[in-house]
């Protein structure tokens, strides 16, 4: 009889665990609160946006981004059959250009050149950040030096120094120019990791920054990929279909109310059906579930309340989850449906580096060749502009608030959020000549209904875990000390070290490897890859390892 596994949560982490487990002969059941799988990665049909035979408009919690350093989630996608043949990975489309947009200034486009030394890195950065940025040669040189430090520091230094230092301190922000802080301190952290520079730790930000740099200058793998259609139709739904064809059983509308433990092992899980309260009387929808093993793939803010004294008795390290459960930020998308004519903007992702709300975005239609836009909504949708809002607490541009400050996104009603975002977009996309590429009139828009406005923002059911200073010590391994419980979520310790689809998939693989070892099932372990390090940097890293062991600071040179 197959070993049974109950997975709590049907997002990318839960589905990844289900995929690896069912392919190795386990009997898998997935409990998911929503009526569809995919979590933050799913796309949704905008309610009331079309009447048959027209198709609903596509909406999402936030746009998809598959940078070149993603390996785990891409490997999984390559093993999901796509409708019409091939795999879901065949739906990945490569972007050809990335752009930094700035208010009232020409955009900055990323160059196709790979630096192999600190002097070359300085030259590339000077090309990127010209005179109109207000950045001095000293600013650019200092930033290049700090990036070089991130690239060439040994792993031990990164773990013990960078993990416990804020981006603000690492960049010596107090002694740098206003332009340096705008671009390289506040702008980078808000757009890359959706966090404040005085809170985000250097190691996490450094991982994504250096990996993007490597991908930016390495043409063997696309720097930036996204899907060639709305996420659920081209990825999540085929994934669910494949998993169910292999025997995975999904139970939707199930909210995990309790992980029951006898102080040694998990003895079961209690769920409440949608609309019923946990712990209410019999017949209210509360149900008990048992399995041989349990995979918790829930977000950290959902997991923390489930950590009981009995679970802590079985694994005291689980207390760390509660310590960092509040380290979650709001990174939420809004979609604009452009009337009649598309506005591609750039063939890749766009970062509005100095926008008050740290906006990033993508013009979707140019990547969706198989989508018949004449059949969407009212038939007059020209394009879909998907924008992520990463800063919900900085004053915006449009609406006066108390104390002489404009309203932040969190203080706005949804229609005010839409108008302010649209205004920030138009001011950041002023062309050198000719009209603004975006129409003045606010087009139709959509925000994930998981963000609740009452009348301003009061809840978001899909928040983003952020690696703050010193958080690694509290983050758990996928394999807990509870013998039949593992964790498969993006806050788990991984090589990826950033809350992403890639981290969730890697965590799931680590969790499955633990279950293989504990259950005694004869199955090959899941592949887990380290982050890429260019060969040219390895002598510098090895030299820094010697310095670290000798108790000496980083020098950035080969000894």
C-alpha positions in Angstrom: 0.0 0.0 0.0 1.3 3.4 -1.0 2.6 5.8 1.7 0.0 8.5 2.2 0.8 12.2 2.3 -1.5 15.1 3.2 -0.4 18.5 1.7 -1.7 21.6 3.4 -2.0 24.3 0.7 -2.3 24.2 -3.1 0.0 27.0 -4.1 3.2 26.6 -6.0 4.9 24.9 -3.0 2.1 22.5 -2.4 1.7 21.6 -6.1 5.4 21.2 -6.5 5.5 18.8 -3.5 2.5 16.9 -4.9 4.2 16.6 -8.3 7.4 15.2 -6.9 5.6 12.8 -4.5 3.1 11.4 -6.9 5.8 10.7 -9.4 7.6 8.6 -6.7 4.6 6.5 -5.9 3.2 8.3 -2.8 -0.6 8.7 -2.4 -1.2 12.4 -2.2 -4.1 14.6 -1.1 -3.9 18.4 -1.3 -6.1 20.6 0.9 -6.6 24.1 -0.6 -8.7 27.0 0.9 -9.6 28.5 -2.5 -11.7 26.8 -5.2 -8.7 26.6 -7.5 -5.0 25.8 -7.0 -2.0 28.1 -7.7 -2.0 30.5 -4.8 -0.4 33.9 -5.6 0.6 32.5 -9.0 -2.9 31.8 -10.3 -4.7 34.0 -12.7 -8.4 34.7 -12.4 -11.4 35.6 -14.5 -12.6 39.1 -13.8 -16.1 38.8 -12.6 -18.8 40.4 -14.8 -16.3 41.4 -17.5 -18.0 39.5 -20.3 -21.2 37.8 -21.5 -21.1 34.6 -23.6 -19.8 33.9 -26.2 -17.2 36.5 -25.1 -14.5 35.4 -22.7 -13.8 37.1 -19.3 -10.9 39.4 -18.9 -7.8 37.9 -17.3 -6.7 39.2 -13.9 -4.0 38.2 -11.5 -2.5 38.9 -8.1 0.7 40.0 -9.8 2.6 39.4 -13.0 4.8 36.4 -13.7 8.6 36.7 -13.8 11.0 33.8 -14.6 14.5 35.2 -14.5 17.4 33.2 -15.9 18.6 31.9 -12.6 15.3 30.0 -11.9 16.0 26.3 -12.4 13.8 24.3 -10.0 10.4 25.7 -11.1 11.5 25.5 -14.8 12.5 21.9 -14.4 9.0 21.1 -12.9 7.3 23.0 -15.8 9.3 20.9 -18.3 7.6 17.8 -16.8 4.0 19.1 -17.1 2.3 18.1 -20.4 0.8 21.0 -22.2 -2.4 20.9 -24.2 -1.6 20.2 -27.8 1.8 18.6 -27.1 5.1 19.5 -25.5 5.4 20.8 -22.0 4.3 23.8 -20.1 7.9 25.1 -20.2 7.2 25.6 -23.9 4.9 28.4 -22.9 7.8 30.5 -21.6 8.5 33.5 -23.8 11.8 35.3 -23.6 11.8 39.1 -23.1 14.5 41.0 -25.1 14.8 44.2 -23.1 14.5 45.5 -19.6 13.8 49.2 -18.8 14.1 51.5 -15.9 11.5 54.3 -16.3 11.9 57.6 -14.5 9.6 60.6 -13.9 10.2 63.2 -16.5 13.5 61.6 -17.9 14.4 59.2 -20.6 14.3 55.5 -19.7 17.4 53.5 -19.0 17.8 50.3 -21.0 20.1 47.5 -19.9 23.1 46.7 -22.1 24.1 43.4 -23.6 27.6 43.3 -22.2 29.2 41.1 -19.6 31.7 42.6 -17.2 34.6 40.4 -16.0 36.2 42.8 -13.6 35.5 45.7 -11.2 36.7 48.3 -13.8 34.4 46.8 -16.5 31.5 46.8 -14.0 32.1 50.5 -13.4 32.1 51.2 -17.1 28.8 49.3 -17.6 27.2 51.2 -14.7 28.4 54.5 -16.1 26.8 53.6 -19.4 23.5 52.7 -17.7 23.4 55.7 -15.4 24.2 58.8 -17.4 24.6 62.4 -16.4 20.8 63.1 -16.1 20.6 60.8 -13.1 22.5 63.1 -10.8 24.9 60.3 -10.0 28.5 61.3 -9.7 31.4 59.1 -10.8 32.1 58.5 -7.2 28.5 57.3 -6.6 28.7 54.9 -9.5 32.2 53.7 -8.5 31.0 53.1 -4.9 28.0 51.2 -6.1 30.1 49.1 -8.4 32.4 48.3 -5.5 29.5 47.2 -3.3 28.1 45.0 -6.1 31.6 43.5 -6.6 31.7 42.8 -2.9 28.5 40.9 -3.1 29.8 38.9 -6.1 33.1 38.0 -4.6 32.4 37.5 -0.9 32.6 33.9 0.3 29.4 32.1 1.5 30.4 32.2 5.1 30.8 36.0 5.0 27.5 36.4 3.3 25.8 34.3 6.0 27.3 35.8 9.0 27.8 39.4 7.9 25.4 40.2 5.1 22.5 38.3 6.7 22.8 40.5 9.7 23.2 43.9 8.0 20.6 46.1 6.4 20.9 47.3 2.8 20.9 50.8 4.1 24.0 50.2 6.2 25.8 48.2 3.6 25.4 50.9 1.1 26.6 53.6 3.6 23.5 55.5 2.7 24.0 58.2 5.3 27.2 59.3 3.6 26.0 59.1 0.0 24.3 61.5 -2.3 20.5 61.9 -2.6 20.7 60.5 -6.1 22.6 57.4 -4.9 20.0 56.8 -2.3 17.2 57.2 -4.8 18.5 54.7 -7.3 20.7 52.3 -5.4 19.3 52.3 -1.9 15.5 52.9 -1.8 14.8 52.2 -5.4 16.5 48.9 -5.6 15.1 47.4 -2.4 11.5 48.5 -3.0 11.5 47.2 -6.6 13.5 44.0 -6.1 12.4 42.8 -2.7 9.4 45.0 -1.9 10.9 46.1 1.4 12.5 49.1 3.1 16.2 49.5 2.8 16.6 49.8 6.6 14.8 46.5 7.1 15.8 44.2 4.3 19.0 42.2 4.8 21.9 42.4 2.4 22.3 38.7 1.8 18.7 38.3 0.3 18.9 41.4 -1.8 22.4 40.6 -2.9 21.3 37.1 -4.1 18.7 38.5 -6.5 20.8 41.5 -7.5 23.9 39.5 -8.4 21.9 36.7 -10.1 20.1 39.3 -12.2 23.5 40.9 -13.1 24.8 37.5 -14.1 21.8 36.8 -16.2 21.8 40.3 -17.7 25.2 39.8 -19.2 25.0 36.0 -20.1 23.2 35.2 -23.3 23.2 31.4 -22.7 19.9 31.7 -20.8 17.3 34.4 -21.3 17.5 37.1 -18.6 13.8 37.4 -18.3 11.0 35.0 -19.3 7.3 35.1 -18.8 4.3 33.1 -20.0 2.7 33.3 -23.4 -0.8 33.6 -22.0 -2.7 34.1 -18.7 -1.1 31.9 -16.0 -3.8 29.5 -15.1 -4.7 28.4 -18.6 -1.1 27.9 -19.8 0.4 26.6 -16.5 -1.7 26.0 -13.4 -4.7 24.3 -15.0 -2.5 21.8 -17.1 -0.5 21.2 -13.9 -3.6 20.3 -12.0 -4.8 18.1 -14.8 -1.5 16.3 -14.9 -1.4 15.8 -11.1 -5.0 14.5 -11.0 -4.2 12.1 -13.9 -1.4 10.7 -11.8 -3.7 10.2 -8.8 -3.3 13.4 -6.7 -6.6 14.2 -5.0 -7.5 17.9 -4.5 -9.9 19.0 -1.8 -10.9 22.6 -2.4 -12.7 25.0 0.0 -10.8 23.6 3.0 -9.3 25.9 5.5 -6.7 24.3 7.8 -7.9 25.0 11.3 -5.5 22.9 13.3 -2.4 20.7 13.0 -2.9 18.1 15.8 0.1 16.8 17.6 0.6 14.5 20.6 3.9 16.1 21.5 5.9 13.7 19.3 4.1 13.3 16.0 1.4 14.9 14.0 -1.8 12.9 14.6 -4.1 14.6 12.1 -5.3 17.9 10.6 -8.6 19.6 11.2 -10.2 21.7 8.4 -13.3 23.9 8.2 -15.2 24.3 5.0 -15.5 27.7 3.4 -17.9 29.9 5.3 -17.7 27.9 8.6 -15.8 28.8 11.7 -13.0 26.6 13.1 -14.0 24.9 16.2 -17.7 25.3 15.8 -20.3 22.7 16.5 -20.6 19.4 14.7 -22.1 19.6 11.3 -20.6 23.0 10.7 -18.1 21.7 8.1 -15.2 20.7 10.4 -13.4 17.6 9.1 -10.6 15.5 10.3 -7.8 14.2 8.0 -5.1 11.6 8.7 -2.1 10.5 6.7 1.3 8.9 7.2 3.1 12.1 6.5 2.2 15.8 6.3 3.5 18.7 4.2 2.7 22.2 5.4 2.9 24.4 2.3 0.9 27.3 3.7 2.2 30.9 3.8 4.1 31.9 7.0 1.4 34.2 8.3 -1.1 31.3 8.0 1.3 28.7 9.4 2.3 30.6 12.6 -1.1 30.4 14.3 -1.1 26.6 13.7 2.1 26.1 15.8 0.8 24.7 19.1 2.6 24.0 22.3 2.5 20.3 21.4 4.2 21.0 18.1 6.8 23.1 19.9 7.4 20.2 22.3 8.1 18.0 19.3 10.3 20.6 17.6 11.3 23.7 19.6 12.8 25.3 16.5 9.3 25.8 15.1 9.0 28.8 17.4 11.1 30.7 14.9 8.2 30.8 12.5 6.2 32.9 15.0 9.2 35.3 15.4 9.2 36.2 11.7 5.5 35.6 10.8 5.0 39.4 10.8 7.8 39.9 8.2 5.3 40.1 5.4 4.7 43.0 3.0 2.0 43.8 0.4 3.1 43.4 -3.2 -0.2 43.4 -5.1 -0.9 43.8 -8.8 -3.4 45.9 -10.7 -4.3 45.2 -14.3 -5.3 47.9 -16.8 -7.3 46.9 -20.0 -6.3 49.4 -22.7 -9.1 50.3 -25.1 -8.7 49.3 -28.8 -4.9 49.8 -29.1 -2.1 48.1 -27.3 0.8 50.0 -25.8 3.8 47.6 -25.7 6.1 50.1 -23.8 9.1 47.6 -23.7 9.6 44.0 -24.7 10.2 42.9 -21.1 9.7 44.1 -17.6 9.5 47.7 -16.7 10.7 49.2 -13.3 9.5 52.7 -12.4 12.5 53.3 -10.2 11.4 56.6 -8.7 7.6 56.1 -8.6 6.2 56.7 -5.1 4.6 53.3 -5.0 7.7 51.3 -6.4 5.8 50.2 -9.5 7.0 47.4 -11.8 5.1 46.1 -14.8 4.7 44.3 -18.1 2.7 44.9 -21.3 1.2 41.4 -21.7 -0.3 41.3 -25.2 3.0 41.3 -27.1 3.8 38.0 -25.3 0.4 36.4 -25.8 0.2 35.4 -29.5 -2.4 32.7 -28.9 -4.9 35.0 -27.1 -7.7 36.3 -29.3 -8.2 39.7 -27.8 -11.3 40.3 -30.0 -13.0 37.7 -27.8 -12.1 39.2 -24.5 -14.5 41.4 -22.5 -16.4 43.7 -24.7 -14.2 42.9 -27.7 -12.4 46.3 -27.6 -9.5 45.4 -25.4 -6.3 46.5 -27.1 -3.8 45.3 -24.5 -3.3 44.3 -20.8 -0.9 46.3 -18.7 -0.1 44.4 -15.5 1.5 46.5 -12.7 2.7 45.5 -9.3 2.5 47.9 -6.4 5.3 47.2 -3.9 5.0 50.2 -1.6 1.6 50.8 0.0 2.7 53.3 2.6 4.4 56.1 0.8 2.2 59.1 -0.2 1.0 59.0 -3.8 0.5 61.8 -6.3 -3.2 62.5 -6.5 -5.2 62.6 -3.3 -4.5 65.0 -0.4 -4.6 63.4 3.1 -4.2 64.4 6.7 -1.2 66.4 7.8 -0.5 67.9 4.4 0.6 64.5 2.9 -1.0 62.8 0.0 -2.8 59.5 0.7 -0.7 56.3 0.5 -2.1 53.3 -1.5 -3.1 51.7 1.8 -5.3 54.8 2.6 -7.0 54.9 -0.8 -10.2 53.5 -2.0 -9.7 51.0 -4.9 -10.7 53.6 -7.5 -8.2 56.0 -6.0 -5.5 53.4 -6.1 -6.2 52.8 -9.8 -6.1 56.6 -10.7 -2.9 57.2 -8.7 -1.1 54.3 -10.3 -2.2 55.4 -13.7 -0.9 58.9 -13.0 2.5 57.6 -11.8 2.7 55.5 -14.9 2.0 58.4 -17.3 4.5 60.7 -15.5 7.2 58.0 -15.7 6.7 57.4 -19.4 7.0 60.9 -20.8 8.7 60.5 -24.2 11.5 62.7 -25.5 9.1 63.9 -28.2 5.5 63.3 -29.2 2.5 62.4 -27.0 2.5 60.2 -23.9 2.1 56.6 -25.0 -0.6 56.0 -22.4 -4.0 57.6 -22.8 -5.0 60.3 -20.4 -8.3 58.6 -19.5 -8.2 55.9 -16.8 -9.0 52.6 -18.6 -10.9 49.7 -17.0 -8.9 48.1 -14.2 -8.9 45.1 -11.8 -7.4 44.4 -8.4 -7.3 40.9 -6.9 -10.4 40.4 -4.8 -8.1 38.9 -2.1 -7.3 42.5 -1.3 -10.2 43.8 0.7 -11.1 47.5 0.8 -13.5 48.6 3.5 -13.4 51.3 2.0 -9.6 51.4 2.2 -7.2 48.5 2.3 -7.8 46.4 5.4 -6.7 42.9 4.3 -4.6 41.0 1.7 -4.9 37.2 1.6 -1.7 36.8 -0.4 1.1 38.7 1.3 4.9 38.5 0.5 7.4 37.2 3.0 10.5 39.5 3.1 13.9 38.5 4.5 14.6 41.1 7.1 17.9 41.6 9.0 18.8 38.5 11.1 15.8 36.4 10.0 17.8 33.4 8.8 18.3 32.1 12.4 14.5 31.9 12.8 13.7 30.3 9.4 13.2 26.5 9.6 14.6 23.8 7.4 12.2 21.9 5.2 12.8 18.8 7.4 11.4 19.5 10.9 12.2 17.5 14.0 8.6 16.3 13.9 9.2 12.9 12.2 6.1 13.0 10.0 6.0 16.8 9.3 7.9 18.8 6.6 7.6 22.3 5.3 7.3 23.4 1.7 6.9 27.1 1.5 9.0 30.1 0.4 10.1 31.1 3.9 12.0 27.8 4.4 15.8 27.9 4.2 16.8 27.5 0.5 19.6 28.4 -1.8 17.2 30.8 -3.6 16.8 32.7 -0.3 14.0 35.0 -1.5 10.2 34.5 -1.4 9.5 33.5 -4.9 8.0 30.6 -7.0 11.5 29.3 -7.3 12.0 29.2 -3.5 8.7 27.5 -3.0 9.6 24.9 -5.5 13.0 24.3 -4.0 11.5 24.1 -0.5 9.1 21.5 -1.8 11.9 19.4 -3.2 13.8 19.5 0.1 10.6 18.5 1.9 10.1 15.6 -0.5 13.7 14.4 -0.1 13.1 14.4 3.7 10.0 12.2 3.3 11.8 9.8 1.0 14.5 9.3 3.6 12.0 9.0 6.5 9.5 6.7 4.8 12.1 4.3 3.3 10.4 4.5 -0.1 12.9 3.4 -2.8 12.9 6.5 -4.9 15.4 8.9 -6.4 15.7 12.2 -4.5 14.6 15.5 -6.1 17.3 17.5 -7.8 18.4 20.7 -6.0 20.7 23.2 -7.7 23.0 25.8 -6.2 22.9 29.4 -7.4 25.1 30.0 -10.4 28.6 31.5 -9.8 30.5 32.6 -12.9 33.9 30.8 -13.3 35.7 34.2 -13.5 34.6 35.0 -10.0 35.6 31.8 -8.3 39.3 32.8 -7.6 38.1 36.0 -5.9 35.6 34.0 -3.7 38.3 31.4 -2.8 40.6 34.2 -1.8 37.9 35.7 0.4 37.3 32.3 2.1 41.0 32.4 3.2 40.5 36.0 4.5 37.3 34.9 6.4 39.0 32.0 8.0 41.8 34.3 9.2 39.3 36.8 10.6 40.1 39.4 8.1 37.7 41.7 6.2 36.9 41.4 2.5 39.4 43.0 0.1 38.0 42.2 -3.3 41.2 40.9 -4.8 42.9 37.6 -5.5 45.6 37.1 -2.8 
